[in-house]
Amino acid sequence: MAFKSSLLMTAALGAMLLPTLPAQDVASIPFSRGVYFHGDSGWIGLTGNMLMPMVESGAADFFSVGGKRAIVEIPGARATVQTTNARPTLYVRGFSASTGIFLVKETQKQEYREIHMPVSHNFREFVHFRDKDLRAIEVQSVGNGLVSIKPMADLAAGEYAIVSAVDSNDRFLKIGYDFGVIGGPRK
C-alpha cells in the first residue's frame, strides 16, 4: 500500500517536474480516448487491451495454501509500439489520474505477455498489481483532458502497459495500452 500512496504523491508533484509540450504539439494529439506516443512519423496510438484477469487454480488452491492469483494474457510476444527511449513520455486522453493510472511491467512469454495480479480477500479490491511490477511515474495535466505520463527512472528493456480503469464508476474493468522498450537484455 505504501507504493500506491507514493504513486498518488508523484501524481500531485508531477506538475512541477515535467516540461510541457509546445502548444502546436499538444494540439496535434488525437482527440480519441487512448494513450499516445510521439514517434518519428508523428503521433502513434498504443494498442488497447481489456484486462480480463483469470483466477488460477491448482494444487495450492486445492489444499488451501498460499494466496490466489490471477493472470491477464495479452496477445503477441511484443507490443506493436517499441521505443529505444528508456524514459518515454506517453500522453493519456480520456482517463482521469484520479481513478488511477499505472505503469505495469509485463512478463514476456513466447507468443504472449502476462500481467500477474494477486487476488485480494477484500472483494472491493478483487485483484491488484504486484508492487514489483509497478513503475513509479510522473503525471502532469497538460489540459483539455490530456495528461502526460513519464517513468521516474529508466525502464529496463522489456514490455510495459499503461493501465487505467475503463470508467471512474467501474474500477474493476481495466484497460491496458502496451509498448516496449528496446535496448540491452530483456527481462
C-alpha positions in Angstrom: 0.0 0.0 0.0 2.9 2.4 0.6 3.9 2.1 -3.0 0.4 3.1 -4.2 0.5 6.1 -1.9 3.8 7.2 -3.3 2.3 7.0 -6.8 -0.5 9.3 -5.8 2.0 11.7 -4.3 4.0 11.5 -7.5 0.9 12.4 -9.5 0.4 15.5 -7.3 4.1 16.5 -7.6 4.3 15.7 -11.3 3.0 19.1 -12.5 6.2 20.7 -11.1 8.5 18.1 -12.6 7.6 17.6 -16.3 8.1 20.1 -19.0 5.0 20.8 -21.2 4.8 20.4 -25.0 4.7 23.4 -27.2 1.1 24.3 -28.0 1.2 23.1 -31.6 2.4 19.6 -30.4 -0.4 19.3 -27.8 -3.0 20.4 -30.3 -1.9 17.7 -32.8 -2.5 14.8 -30.3 -5.6 12.9 -31.5 -8.9 13.6 -29.6 -9.8 10.0 -29.3 -9.6 8.3 -25.9 -6.4 6.4 -25.5 -2.6 6.5 -24.9 -0.3 8.2 -27.4 3.4 8.3 -28.1 5.2 10.7 -30.4 7.3 8.6 -32.8 9.4 9.5 -35.9 6.3 9.6 -38.1 4.1 11.6 -35.7 1.6 10.6 -33.0 1.0 6.9 -32.6 -1.9 5.4 -30.7 -0.9 2.5 -28.5 -3.0 -0.7 -28.8 -5.5 -1.1 -26.0 -6.5 -4.4 -24.4 -9.2 -5.1 -21.9 -7.6 -6.7 -18.9 -9.6 -9.8 -18.0 -7.9 -11.5 -15.1 -8.4 -15.2 -14.9 -8.0 -16.7 -11.5 -5.5 -19.6 -11.4 -6.3 -22.7 -9.6 -4.0 -25.6 -8.9 -2.6 -27.8 -6.1 -2.1 -24.8 -3.8 -5.8 -23.9 -4.2 -6.9 -27.5 -3.7 -5.0 -27.7 -0.4 -6.0 -24.1 0.6 -2.4 -23.0 0.9 -0.8 -19.8 -0.4 -2.6 -16.8 -1.9 -4.7 -16.9 -5.1 -3.5 -15.1 -8.1 -5.0 -14.0 -11.4 -3.2 -13.6 -14.7 -4.1 -11.4 -17.7 -2.8 -12.6 -21.0 -2.0 -10.0 -23.7 -1.7 -11.3 -27.3 1.6 -11.1 -29.1 5.2 -11.6 -28.0 5.8 -7.8 -28.2 3.7 -4.7 -28.3 3.3 -3.0 -31.7 4.9 0.2 -30.5 8.6 -0.1 -29.5 11.0 2.6 -28.4 14.7 2.9 -27.6 13.9 5.7 -25.1 14.3 4.3 -21.6 12.1 7.1 -20.2 9.4 7.7 -22.8 6.7 10.3 -22.3 3.3 9.0 -23.1 0.1 11.1 -23.3 -3.2 9.8 -22.0 -6.6 11.2 -23.1 -9.9 10.3 -21.6 -8.7 8.6 -18.4 -8.6 10.5 -15.2 -5.5 10.4 -13.0 -7.9 10.4 -10.0 -9.2 6.9 -10.9 -5.6 5.7 -11.1 -3.1 5.4 -14.0 -0.4 2.8 -13.6 2.7 1.8 -15.4 3.0 -2.0 -15.2 5.8 -4.3 -16.3 4.6 -7.3 -18.4 6.1 -10.8 -18.3 7.1 -12.0 -21.7 6.2 -15.5 -22.9 7.0 -16.9 -26.4 3.7 -15.9 -28.0 2.0 -13.6 -25.5 2.6 -11.4 -22.5 1.2 -11.6 -18.9 0.4 -9.4 -16.1 0.2 -11.2 -12.7 -2.3 -9.9 -10.2 -2.7 -11.3 -6.7 -6.3 -11.8 -5.7 -7.4 -9.9 -2.6 -9.5 -11.2 0.2 -11.2 -7.8 0.1 -13.9 -8.1 -2.5 -13.8 -4.3 -3.3 -10.2 -4.7 -4.5 -10.6 -8.2 -6.1 -7.2 -8.1 -7.9 -4.4 -5.7 -7.7 -0.9 -5.2 -9.3 2.2 -6.6 -7.7 4.4 -3.9 -6.3 7.4 -5.4 -8.1 5.6 -4.9 -11.4 4.7 -1.3 -10.9 7.0 1.5 -12.0 6.8 4.9 -10.4 5.5 7.6 -12.8 5.3 11.4 -13.0 1.9 12.6 -14.0 1.2 16.1 -15.4 -2.1 17.6 -16.5 -1.5 19.1 -20.0 -5.1 20.4 -20.3 -8.1 19.6 -22.4 -8.5 16.1 -20.9 -4.9 15.2 -21.6 -2.2 14.1 -19.1 1.4 13.2 -19.7 3.0 10.1 -18.1 6.7 9.6 -17.7 8.6 7.0 -15.8 10.6 8.4 -12.8 13.5 6.2 -13.7 14.8 4.5 -16.8 12.9 1.4 -17.8 14.8 -1.9 -18.4 14.3 -3.4 -21.8 11.0 -5.2 -21.9 7.3 -4.9 -22.3 5.0 -2.5 -20.3 1.4 -1.3 -20.2 -0.2 2.0 -19.1 -3.3 0.8 -17.2 -6.4 2.6 -16.0 -10.0 1.9 -15.1 -12.3 2.0 -18.1 -14.7 4.2 -16.2 -14.4 6.0 -12.9 -17.7 4.4 -11.8 -16.4 0.9 -12.5 -12.8 0.4 -11.3 -13.0 -3.4 -11.8 -12.8 -3.1 -15.5 -9.3 -2.1 -16.6 -7.7 -1.4 -20.0 -4.0 -1.6 -20.7 -2.2 0.2 -23.5 1.1 -1.5 -24.2 4.5 -0.6 -25.5 8.0 -2.0 -25.4 11.5 -0.6 -24.6 14.3 -1.9 -26.8 17.9 -1.9 -25.7 20.1 -4.1 -23.6 18.9 -7.5 -22.4 15.1 -8.1 -22.0 14.0 -9.2 -18.5 
